[in-house]
Amino acid sequence: MAYDHDVAERIRRSLAGRVDAVEKRMVGGLSFSVAGRMCCGVVGRALMVRVGADGVAPALAEPHVRTMELGGRPLKAFVLVDPEGFADDAALAAWLERAVATVSEGR
């Protein structure tokens, strides 16, 4: 599956100041790791965000957020945010800050 290169570039710009951010192609998209842990990425046009197992339900209550599935099963620590949910840079930054905080806390 192809991923949205414009979204990937927006993430790159947002994480540009971090020396511990690494990007890697994955099956179906592009992922970004921070401090060695997968943090966020792009799947199709959606933003993949690590929110931790305890953060999935609250995230799903927000607009434009849906369950992330792999092999037909929901992932326990990740959600997908549709483009409307990160349309401006402030919204994207908020989701990325949430993801970085999650990996920093080890969730």
Long-range contacts (C-beta under 8 A, 24 or more apart in sequence): 1-28, 1-29, 1-43, 1-44, 2-44, 3-28, 3-29, 3-30, 3-41, 3-42, 3-43, 3-44, 3-45, 4-42, 4-44, 4-45, 4-83, 7-42, 7-45, 7-47, 7-83, 7-86, 8-42, 10-89, 10-92, 11-40, 11-41, 11-42, 11-47, 11-92, 11-96, 14-89, 14-92, 14-93, 14-96, 15-96, 34-99, 34-100, 34-103, 34-104, 35-103, 35-104, 37-103, 38-103, 39-96, 39-99, 39-100, 39-102, 39-103, 40-95, 40-96, 40-99, 43-68, 43-80, 45-82, 45-83, 46-80, 46-81, 46-82, 46-83, 47-80, 47-81, 47-83, 47-85, 47-86, 47-92, 47-95, 48-78, 48-79, 48-80, 49-78, 49-79, 49-80, 49-81, 49-95, 49-96, 49-98, 49-99, 50-77, 50-78, 50-99, 50-102, 50-103, 50-107, 51-77, 51-78, 51-79, 51-98, 51-99, 51-102, 52-77, 52-102, 52-105, 52-107, 53-77, 53-107, 54-107, 55-98, 55-102, 55-107, 77-102, 77-107
